């Protein structure tokens, strides 16, 4: 119901996002170990997500000609989503890529060298 969804979103904070990221990493790591994958190709892309109304941090993106977000995504060669970050719609394509990628690389260097 709408009330349940609203309560869920009200309790969702930065800690919840970090917990989901850790869970996602653990699941992808487990799948890698089960399939004995020793190499990983990380693909980093930005995309556009249209918004309607007045969502927080939504901005006009001249390239797409619409209001929205400009999320940054990291996937592997199998299409697994490794990490995602929601950015304002007017964020430059490579903005904060180093800060986005560094923890991901450290994770794979320590957990699956």
Backbone as JSON, one array per atom type, in Angstrom:
{
  "sequence": "XXXXXXXXXXXXXXXXXXXXXXXXXXXXXXXXXXXXXXXXXXXXXXXXXXXXXXXXXXXXXXXXXXXXXXXXXXXXXXXXXXXXXXXXXXXXXXXXXXXXXXXXXXXXXXXXX",
  "N": [[0.84, -1.19, 0.0], [0.29, 2.36, -0.33], [0.83, 3.71, 2.06], [2.6, 1.97, 3.38], [4.78, 1.99, 1.61], [5.49, 4.69, 1.83], [6.3, 4.8, 4.55], [8.53, 3.14, 4.39], [10.27, 4.63, 2.69], [10.65, 6.88, 4.3], [12.26, 5.9, 6.3], [14.57, 5.27, 5.01], [17.89, 5.98, 4.61], [21.23, 7.43, 4.32], [22.85, 5.49, 5.53], [21.34, 3.21, 5.02], [21.62, 3.01, 2.26], [24.38, 2.5, 2.11], [24.43, 0.01, 3.38], [22.94, -1.55, 1.58], [24.69, -1.37, -0.61], [26.92, -2.79, 0.4], [25.73, -5.31, 0.7], [25.12, -5.89, -1.98], [27.75, -6.0, -3.04], [28.71, -8.24, -1.64], [27.06, -10.29, -2.66], [27.71, -10.27, -5.42], [30.44, -10.87, -5.19], [30.29, -13.45, -4.12], [29.08, -14.85, -6.23], [31.11, -14.58, -8.13], [33.17, -16.07, -6.94], [31.99, -18.61, -6.89], [31.84, -19.18, -9.61], [34.43, -19.14, -10.26], [35.77, -16.88, -11.31], [38.47, -14.95, -12.34], [39.2, -12.55, -13.37], [38.15, -9.18, -13.88], [36.24, -6.86, -15.63], [35.53, -3.55, -15.45], [32.99, -1.38, -16.22], [32.25, 1.94, -16.56], [29.65, 4.19, -16.63], [27.67, 7.07, -17.33], [24.28, 8.04, -17.11], [20.95, 9.11, -17.99], [18.12, 10.07, -16.16], [14.91, 10.81, -16.41], [12.85, 13.14, -14.64], [9.78, 14.13, -13.1], [7.97, 16.8, -11.96], [8.96, 18.25, -8.85], [11.42, 17.02, -7.76], [14.02, 16.55, -5.33], [17.26, 17.79, -6.01], [17.03, 17.47, -8.73], [17.81, 18.53, -12.0], [18.14, 20.59, -14.96], [19.28, 19.11, -17.91], [21.16, 19.9, -20.55], [22.07, 18.37, -22.7], [20.3, 16.2, -22.91], [17.99, 17.61, -22.87], [16.02, 17.71, -20.92], [14.54, 17.68, -17.6], [16.04, 16.09, -14.81], [17.91, 13.38, -13.28], [21.42, 12.51, -13.23], [22.75, 9.81, -13.07], [25.61, 7.83, -12.04], [27.04, 4.83, -13.02], [28.47, 1.61, -12.35], [29.32, -1.32, -13.91], [29.95, -4.85, -14.44], [31.62, -7.22, -16.68], [29.68, -9.13, -16.99], [27.33, -7.87, -16.76], [26.48, -7.28, -14.21], [25.42, -5.0, -11.77], [27.64, -3.08, -10.13], [28.0, -0.79, -8.61], [26.31, 2.27, -7.88], [25.5, 5.71, -8.12], [23.46, 8.43, -7.38], [23.19, 11.44, -9.06], [22.93, 15.05, -9.43], [21.01, 16.36, -12.18], [22.5, 18.12, -13.77], [25.14, 17.41, -13.53], [28.48, 16.96, -14.61], [29.59, 14.5, -16.96], [31.9, 12.95, -16.11], [32.23, 13.76, -13.5], [33.43, 13.48, -10.23], [34.32, 10.84, -10.56], [36.69, 9.59, -9.71], [36.43, 9.51, -6.89], [34.21, 7.88, -6.8], [35.08, 5.48, -7.98], [37.41, 4.63, -6.59], [36.87, 3.36, -3.93], [35.59, 1.05, -4.89], [37.56, -0.23, -6.44], [39.45, -0.71, -4.43], [38.01, -2.5, -2.88], [37.82, -4.77, -4.6], [40.51, -5.33, -4.91], [41.23, -6.18, -2.38], [39.33, -8.14, -1.55], [38.97, -9.92, -3.71], [41.59, -10.56, -5.02]],
  "CA": [[0.0, 0.0, 0.0], [1.02, 3.62, -0.36], [1.29, 4.02, 3.42], [3.78, 1.13, 3.64], [5.88, 2.52, 0.8], [5.89, 5.97, 2.43], [7.07, 4.51, 5.77], [9.82, 2.6, 3.95], [11.12, 5.73, 2.19], [10.98, 7.77, 5.41], [13.32, 5.26, 7.09], [15.7, 5.03, 4.13], [18.87, 7.06, 4.73], [22.55, 7.13, 3.75], [23.27, 4.22, 6.09], [20.62, 2.16, 4.29], [22.27, 2.92, 0.94], [25.66, 1.83, 2.32], [24.14, -1.38, 3.69], [22.58, -2.2, 0.32], [25.92, -1.48, -1.41], [27.7, -3.9, 0.97], [25.03, -6.54, 0.35], [25.33, -6.11, -3.41], [29.13, -6.44, -3.22], [28.83, -9.61, -1.13], [26.4, -11.2, -3.59], [28.52, -10.35, -6.64], [31.66, -11.59, -4.82], [29.95, -14.88, -3.98], [28.87, -15.38, -7.59], [32.44, -14.67, -8.75], [33.89, -17.2, -6.35], [31.34, -19.85, -7.33], [32.14, -19.41, -11.03], [35.89, -19.11, -10.36], [36.22, -15.77, -12.17], [39.71, -14.36, -11.83], [39.4, -11.23, -13.97], [36.95, -8.35, -13.92], [36.25, -5.64, -16.44], [34.57, -2.61, -14.88], [32.52, -0.38, -17.17], [31.64, 3.08, -15.86], [28.82, 4.99, -17.53], [26.64, 7.95, -16.76], [23.05, 7.93, -17.88], [20.01, 10.16, -17.63], [16.84, 9.58, -15.66], [13.93, 11.91, -16.39], [11.99, 13.32, -13.48], [8.6, 14.95, -13.34], [7.65, 17.46, -10.71], [10.03, 19.0, -8.19], [12.25, 16.17, -6.93], [15.24, 17.14, -4.8], [18.5, 17.67, -6.8], [16.8, 17.32, -10.16], [18.25, 19.71, -12.74], [18.03, 20.53, -16.41], [20.45, 18.62, -18.63], [21.04, 20.44, -21.9], [22.32, 17.31, -23.68], [19.06, 15.43, -23.06], [16.9, 18.56, -23.03], [14.95, 17.44, -19.96], [14.87, 17.71, -16.18], [16.24, 14.75, -14.29], [19.14, 13.03, -12.59], [22.5, 12.03, -14.11], [23.43, 8.82, -12.24], [26.85, 7.2, -12.47], [26.89, 3.39, -12.81], [29.59, 0.73, -12.64], [28.9, -2.7, -14.15], [31.04, -5.72, -14.85], [31.46, -7.81, -18.0], [28.49, -9.99, -16.99], [26.15, -7.02, -16.62], [26.13, -7.06, -12.81], [25.59, -3.64, -11.28], [28.59, -3.1, -9.02], [27.83, 0.4, -7.79], [25.57, 3.35, -8.51], [25.34, 6.92, -7.32], [22.52, 9.37, -7.98], [23.77, 12.78, -9.12], [22.03, 16.04, -10.03], [20.91, 16.28, -13.64], [23.47, 18.95, -14.47], [26.5, 16.95, -13.21], [29.26, 16.6, -15.79], [29.67, 13.05, -17.13], [32.96, 12.3, -15.32], [32.37, 14.41, -12.2], [33.61, 12.63, -9.05], [34.57, 9.45, -10.93], [37.76, 9.04, -8.87], [35.85, 9.2, -5.57], [33.27, 6.79, -7.04], [35.76, 4.26, -8.37], [38.46, 4.23, -5.65], [36.43, 2.32, -2.99], [35.27, -0.16, -5.63], [38.83, -0.88, -6.77], [40.03, -1.22, -3.17], [37.23, -3.69, -2.5], [38.21, -5.93, -5.41], [41.92, -5.65, -4.66], [41.37, -6.87, -1.1], [38.44, -9.3, -1.43], [39.17, -10.85, -4.83], [42.8, -10.08, -5.74]],
  "C": [[0.88, 1.25, 0.0], [1.58, 3.98, 1.01], [2.56, 3.23, 3.76], [4.98, 1.64, 2.87], [6.39, 3.83, 1.39], [6.71, 5.75, 3.7], [8.46, 3.98, 5.41], [10.75, 3.73, 3.53], [11.52, 6.68, 3.31], [12.12, 7.2, 6.25], [14.6, 5.04, 6.28], [16.64, 6.22, 4.19], [20.2, 6.62, 4.13], [23.1, 5.8, 4.27], [22.61, 3.04, 5.39], [21.23, 1.94, 2.91], [23.6, 2.17, 1.08], [25.47, 0.34, 2.62], [23.76, -2.15, 2.42], [23.79, -2.36, -0.6], [26.77, -2.64, -0.91], [27.05, -5.24, 0.63], [25.23, -6.89, -1.12], [26.74, -6.61, -3.68], [29.3, -7.89, -2.77], [28.2, -10.62, -2.08], [27.2, -11.37, -4.88], [29.82, -11.11, -6.35], [31.4, -13.09, -4.73], [29.77, -15.53, -5.34], [30.21, -15.54, -8.31], [33.23, -15.86, -8.24], [33.3, -18.54, -6.79], [31.66, -20.2, -8.78], [33.64, -19.34, -11.31], [36.4, -18.04, -11.34], [37.44, -15.11, -11.55], [39.98, -12.98, -12.41], [38.07, -10.49, -14.01], [37.19, -7.15, -14.8], [35.16, -4.75, -15.86], [34.25, -1.54, -15.92], [31.8, 0.71, -16.39], [30.91, 3.94, -16.89], [27.96, 5.94, -16.73], [25.42, 7.81, -17.67], [22.14, 9.08, -17.46], [18.71, 9.52, -17.2], [15.89, 10.77, -15.54], [13.18, 11.94, -15.07], [10.84, 14.23, -13.85], [8.18, 15.53, -12.0], [8.88, 18.15, -10.15], [10.85, 18.12, -7.26], [13.52, 16.89, -6.52], [16.42, 16.8, -5.71], [18.26, 17.39, -8.28], [17.19, 18.63, -10.86], [18.08, 19.49, -14.23], [19.34, 20.06, -17.0], [20.29, 19.01, -20.08], [21.23, 19.35, -22.96], [21.03, 16.53, -23.96], [17.84, 16.33, -23.23], [15.74, 18.33, -22.07], [15.47, 17.62, -18.53], [15.09, 16.27, -15.72], [17.5, 14.61, -13.48], [20.15, 12.53, -13.61], [23.32, 11.01, -13.32], [24.7, 8.28, -12.89], [26.76, 5.73, -12.08], [28.18, 2.65, -13.12], [29.03, -0.68, -12.78], [30.11, -3.53, -14.51], [30.72, -6.35, -16.21], [30.23, -8.72, -18.11], [27.21, -9.19, -16.85], [25.7, -6.8, -15.19], [26.37, -5.6, -12.44], [26.47, -3.69, -10.04], [28.37, -1.93, -8.07], [27.05, 1.44, -8.59], [25.51, 4.53, -7.56], [24.42, 7.87, -8.1], [23.13, 10.77, -7.91], [22.75, 13.75, -9.71], [22.08, 15.96, -11.55], [21.93, 17.09, -14.39], [24.92, 18.57, -14.16], [27.21, 16.57, -14.51], [29.47, 15.09, -15.79], [30.69, 12.39, -16.2], [33.16, 12.94, -13.95], [32.41, 13.37, -11.08], [33.83, 11.14, -9.36], [35.65, 8.83, -10.05], [37.22, 8.64, -7.5], [34.86, 8.03, -5.67], [33.99, 5.46, -7.23], [36.77, 3.74, -7.33], [38.0, 3.18, -4.64], [36.11, 0.99, -3.68], [36.54, -0.94, -5.98], [39.5, -1.46, -5.53], [39.32, -2.49, -2.73], [37.71, -4.91, -3.29], [39.68, -6.29, -5.24], [42.1, -6.42, -3.37], [40.54, -8.15, -1.02], [38.69, -10.35, -2.5], [40.41, -10.45, -5.63], [43.09, -10.91, -6.99]]
}
